[in-house]
């Protein structure tokens, strides 16, 4: 026994075009006996009118007709995108070879002479119908692929959970129909609505939750772990007068990421093709939802980390300030004399507190940079003054190692657009690295110049170029790519003898880029390193 879908496959809506009423009646009667439906037209012009109002599967066409013959109609059918793929079987008393060839050349799929043989006609109709069904399925599949590609492009353009659900729900309703739909996440026995369409009073903005027992297909979908379709809900559902309901759980591995529900006031609203499309849409949405979920989890984790670092930094600074303060007081000698060993111990305490203070400051900066909470207070700044300030503050350490500091800074440098404190931090980090990793009697050079640079928009932009060069240890070739990574210190035993956290260059790079600048370097192992950065001049800044 044929099932319902197979019966639909074997049934066609056939347009019979013949000026002879007896012939039309004969065809209508015989086609109806084998399960087909028939639309009649007495000539080519009437056939065009029928085609405009009916979805025709096959055309049975006579050739010799008044007003518009079959030969005149065929080119019009094949020239119209709406009708060019409808199979045409010519049935005509003109059985000469020229008429047959002309019919085929004009686009007819087959040709039968009158009087026709019914079994042969049925066989030709079935063959044409099978080819058309196959072609239609192929076209529908290609169209669906193109649609899913568009959906993927929209889904891939966002990592926001709500936006992903809005896109998914919108395309679901657009492609398969229905009066309303909702999409959200599961919260125990309720659906937390993230986005919806087509509802008025059914969902409350201040309490966007729906009990799952209000949704006839929900429990079935969750229990089975797949799409559930209630073709006749007897008005049970979220939407008033609901007759059909689909619930699709969207999974990633074994976890339910979201629930998609569509409702209609029409019973039997959706067919197998609609359900298959929704399954494929759900698979595509699952990837985007999982990505959005990961991004949200990372955001929450970063926020928690930032809050933790901020809290710990605050709590550590208070005792560190006290420890350093008391160490300085004891070293001052105002509270009694101290011997050489005590002085050494106090210097060790103070140096380690200073080191811990720098570490806490670096961790705080990294946390603020990662969370986007570090903001610059930019204004026109005279770079030469900042360089002089940094040189003065680091000169003591440089002279301790008997190194030479050379400044090559012209007097006429233009102002740069920068945050003075952060610009000083950039230079201090680079100069500190230079003297830390340069042996005694080495040389450190700070150079600055005005120049033009081409930005990402291929526009020439005036900038100030600064370099900090040293004659130090240099960086191994295979480690240069990682030099700006957090906590990276390399594998050079001699370099590792100097204290450090591996955060300074990462912070420096981020600070330069916050200034709309760029940083790079050249290094030769055991010969030295030169760090460069550029920063826009104040009068050429576009921000």
N, C-alpha and C positions, 0 to 999 in steps of 0.2 A: 504494500500500500504506500502510495506517495505521500510524503509529509507536506506540510503547508509550504515550506520554502521551495521544494522541488516543483510543486504545482505552479508556483509563481514563475519559476524558471521556464516552464514549458508553455506558459500562457502569454499571448502577445496581444497588443492593440494594433489592429491592422487597418490601414486606410486602403479601401478599394476605390479606384478611380476608373470609371467606365461610363460612357454615354448611354449604354444599353441597360435599361432598368432590369430586364430579365436576367442578363448576365450578372448584374450586381446582386439581385435577389438570390440567385443560385449560389454565388460565392458566399454571401452572408449566411445562408442556411448551412452550407457545408462546413464553413469555418467555425460556426457556433457549435456544431455537433462535436468538434474535436477540442472545444474549450476556449477558443479565441474570442475576443471581442472585436467588433467591426465598426468602422466609421465609413460613411459613403460620400462620394463626390462624383458629379456627373461630367466634369471636365477639369482641365488643368487649373483654371482660375479658382474654381470651387475648392480644389484640393489645397491650394495655397491658404485659403481661408480656414480650412479644417486644421491644417498644420499649425496655424497661429494660435489655436485654442486647445489643441490636444497634444499629448506626449506620445507620438506614434512610434511603434517599434519597427514595422515593415510596411512598405507600400507595394500594392499590386496595381500595375499601371497598364492601361490600354494605350495604344499609339494613336489610332485614328479617332479624333474627337473634335467637335466644334469648339469655337472660341480659343482654346489653347490645347494643342495636341500634346501627346506624350513626348515627342521629340522637342517641343518647345519648353515643356516643363522640366525635363531632365537637367539641362544646363543651369536652370535657375536653382534647382535643388542642390546641385553639387557646388554652386557658387556661394551658397549661404552657409556660414559656419554653424547655424542652428540645425540645418537639415542635411548637411553634406555627408554625415556618417550613417544616415538611415538607409538600410538596404532597400533596393528597388528591384522587384521582379516584374519584368514585362510579360504580360499575357495578351497576345494579339493574334488576329486572323492573318496579319501580314507575316507569313512565315518564310519569305524569301531571304536568301543569305545576306543581301544588302541591308535589309531592315534589322536583322539580328546583329550584324557587325556594327551598324550605326548605333543601335541601342547600347551595346557594350562600350563603344567608344565614348558615348555621352555620359556614361557612369552607371548604367544598369549592372546589377550583380548577376542576374540570370535572365533567361528568356524561355517562355513556354508558348507553344502555338495553341490556338483555339481550334476545336474544343479541347480543353485541358483534361489531363488524367489526374483524378483526385489523389490517389496514393503518391504519384510523382510530385504533385503540388505540395502535399503535406511534407514530403521528404525535403523538398527545396526550401520550404518555409522553416522547417526545423533546423536545417543546416545554416541558413542565413541568420536565424534567431540565435543559434549557438555562437556563431562568429561575432554577432553584435554584443551578446552578453559578455563574451570574453574581452572584446575591445572596450566595452564600458567599464568592466572591472579594472582593466589595466589603466584606463584614463583616470578612474576614481582613485586608484592607488597612487598614481603619479601626482595627482592633485593633492592627495593627503600627505605625501612625502614633502611636497613644496610647502604645504601649510605647516607641517611639523618643523620644517627648517626655519620658517618665519617665527614660529613659537620659540624655538631654541634660541634664535637671535635675540628675541626680547628677554627670555629668561636669563641668558648669559650676560645681559647688559646690567644686571642688578644682583646684589648680594643681600638685599633686604627681604626678610621673610614675608612681610605684609605685601610688598610689591610682587613677589613671586606668586603668592596666592591670588592676588588681583588679576594678574595676567592669565593664570591657569583657569580661573572661574570664567573670565570674560571669553576666552577662546572656547571653553566647553559649551557655553550657552550659544555662542555664535555658530558653532559647527553642528551641534545636534539639536538645538532648540530647547524650548521649555520656558515657562513664565518666570521662574525664579531659581536662584541657587545660592548656596552658602558654602564657605570653606573656612576651616579652623582647625584647632588642635584639641586633643582629648584631655579632659581634666576629670579623672575618675568616671562618674556616671553622666558626665555632661560634655557637651561640645562647646568649647570656647570659640566664639565666632570672631574671626579676624577680618573677613570681608564678606559682603553679601550683595545680591542684586535682586530687584523685583519685590522686595518686602516693604511694607509700610509700618504697621504697628506690631508685627509679629516678633521683632527683635528690639530689645531696649538698649539704647546707647550706654546708659549707666550700668547695665548689667547684661553684657553680651554673652549670655549662656543659654543653652538649649538642652533640656533633658533628653537623653538618648531614647528613652521610652516613648517620646513623642514622634520618633522617626521609625516607621514600620520596618524599613529596610536596614536600619543601622546595626541592630544586634545580629541580624543574619549576615551582614557584610563582615563584621568583626569576628564572629564565630567561625566563618568559613575562610576568612583571610583573603577575600576577593570581592569584586564588584557584586552588589545585590540589586536586583530590579524587581520592584513591585508594580506590575502593569495595571492593577486595579486595587487601589488602596481604600476604596469606599470612604473617601473624604478624610481619611486619617493622614495627618501630616502637619507640617509647620504652616504652609500656605493654606488659606481658607479655600475650601472646595477642592483640595488636592485629590487627583485621581490616579496619577502615576508618580513614582518616586524612584530615583537612582541614588545609591550611596556607594562611593568608591573610597576604600581605605588606601592611602598612599604609603607604601612601605619602603624602608631602606634596610636591607637585611631582614631582621625580624621585628624591627621597631616601627610602630605606626607614627609617621611624621605628621600626617594631616588627614582630614576627612573632607571629601568633596561630595556635596549633595545637590541634586537637581530635582525640581518638582514641576508638575504640569497639571492643569485642570482638565486635560484630555486623557482618557483611559487609553492604554496601549500606545503611548506617545512615541516610544522609541523602539527601533528594530535592531537586529543583530549587527548591522554595520555601525550604528551609533554606539552600541556597547563596545564594539571592538576598537573604535576610535578613542573612546574614553579610556580604555585600558592602556592604549599606547600613549595617550596624553599624560596619564598618571605616571607611566615609566619615565617620561621626559621630565615631568615636574619633580619627581622624587630626587633626581640628581641635583636640580637647582635648589630644592628645599634643604637637602643635606648640606650643600655648600653654604647656604645662608645660615643654617643652624651652626655650622662650624665657625663661621665668622662671628656670629653672635656670642658663641661660647668663648672665642678668643677675646672679644671685646670685654665681656664680663670678667674674664681672667686677668686681662691687662688692667682693668679698672681696679680689681681687687689687689693686684700687685702694686699698682701706683699708690693706692691708699695705704697698703702695708709699708711700702718704702718710705712714704711721707711720715707715717706714724713713727716708725723705727728711727728715721733720721732726726725727727724732733726729740724723741726720747734720748737718743745718744748724745745730741749736741749739748744738752744741759749738763750731764756729768763730765763730758769732755772739757767744756768751758771751765768748770770748777777745777778739774785736775790740772789743766794748763795754767789756770790763774794761780793756784797754790804753788805749783812748780816754779813759776816766774817769781813769786814773792820770796820763796826760799833762796833762789839763785841771786836775788838782788842783795842779799846780806843784811837786809833791814831787820831781820828777826834773829840775828846772831850769826857768827862765823860758821862756814861749812868747809870741810876739808876737800881735797882733790877727788877722793873716791865718791864722796857725796855729790860733788858737782857733776861728776861723770854720770852717776845714776839719775840725777835730775835732768841732765841733758837728754839721756835716753828716754826718760818719761815724756819730756816735751816733744822730742822728735817723733816718737810713736803716736802721741796724741795728734800732732800735726798731720802725720800720715793717715791716721784714721779719719781725721776731719776731711782731708782731700777725698778719701774713698767715699765717705758719706755724701759729700757734695757731688762727686761723679755719679753715684748711683741715683741720686735725686734728679740730676740733669737727664740721665738716660731715661728714667721713668717718665719724666715730663715730656721729653722728646717723643717717646713712643706713644704716649697718650694724646699728643697734640696740645698739651697744656702749657708748653713753653712759648711765650709770646715775646716778641721783640718790641722795644721802644726805640724806633728808628728816628734819626734826625741827621742833618748834615754834620759830619765829624771830620776834623782835621787829622788824617792818618798819621802824619809825622809826630804829632803830640802823643798819640797812643803808642807808637813805636818807641819814642823816647821814654815814656813811662814804663813800658815793659822792660826795656834795656836796663833802666835804673833798678827795677825791682829784682832782676835776675843777675845783675852784675856781680853780686857777692858770691853766689854759687859758682859763676864762671871763673872768677878770679881765684877761688879756692883750688880749682883744678889747673890753674895757670894757663887757661885758654885765652885766646884773643877774640874779642867781639868787634866786628867791623860793621858800621852802618853806612849804607849807600842810599841815601834818601834825599831827593832833590827838594829844594825849598818851595818850589812852585807847584807842588802836587795839589790837584783839586780836592775839594771835600768829597768824602764818600758818604753814601746813604746807609747808615748802620746804627746798631745799638752799641754804644760806647763800651759798656761792661762786657758784652759778649764778644766784641771785636778784640778787646784786651785779652779775654780768655782764649780766643783762637791763637793769638800771637804768643801768649804765655805758654800754651800747650806745645806749640811747635818749637819755641826756643828751649823750653825745659827738656823736651825730647832730644834736642841737639846737644846740649851740654851733658845730659845724662849718658848718652851713648857715644860721646866723643872722648877719647883718651886725653890725658894731661898734655898740655902744650898744643892742643888742637886749635882749630880756627872755626869760628861761627860767623856767618855773614848774613845780615838782613838787608835786602835790596827791595826797592820800590820804584815803580815807574807808571806813567799814564800810557794807556794804549787803547786800541779798538778791538772789540771781540764780536764775533758773529753769534747771535743767540739762536734758540731753537726755531724761531720764525724766520731765520735767514736775514735778520735785521742787524745792521752794524750798531754796536752799543759801546759808548765810552766807559772804560773801566780803569781801575787801578790794579796793577799786578804786583803782588808781593811774593818774595821768595825767602826762605830760610835755609841756608846751605851749611853743611858741616863737613868736617874731614874725619868722621867717626867710623863706627863699625860697619855701616852699610847693612843692607837687607838681602838675604839669599834670594836668588831668582825665583825659586819654586814657592817662596812664601810671600811674594810681593802682592799677589792677587788678594790675599786675606788680610792685608795690613790694616784696613779700615773696619774689620769685623770686631764685634764686641768681645772683650776678654782675650783677644789674640796677642800673644807675646813672642811667638816664634820658638825656634829650637836652638838658637845660638847660645851656648853656655856662658859666654862672656857677657852677652846682653842681659841674660837672665839674672846676673849678679846684681844688677841695678833694680831697686824696688819699683813696682808699678802694678797697675790693675788691668792694663790692656783696654781701658775705656777711653783714654784721652783722645786718640786719633778718631775713634768712632764719634765721640761728641763733637770734635773739631769739624769733621766732615758735615755732620748734620747742621751745625751752626752756620757754616759757610753757605750751605744750600738754602737755609732759612733766609739768608741775606740775598737770595737770587744769584749766588755766586757759584764758583766751581773750584774744586781742589784736585791736585794731582801731584805726582812726585817722580823723580828719577833716582835710582840708587845703584851703586856698584859695591859689591860685597868687599869689605875691608878697605874701601876707598872713601866712602861717604855717601850722604843722601841730601837731596834738595827737594823741599816741599814748596809747591807753588799754590797760590790761590788768587782768584780775581773777584772783585766786588764792584758793583756799579757806582759810578760817580753820582753825586747828589743831583746835579743839574740835568743828568740824562736818565734819572730813575723814572720808570713809568708807573710804579705802584702808588 
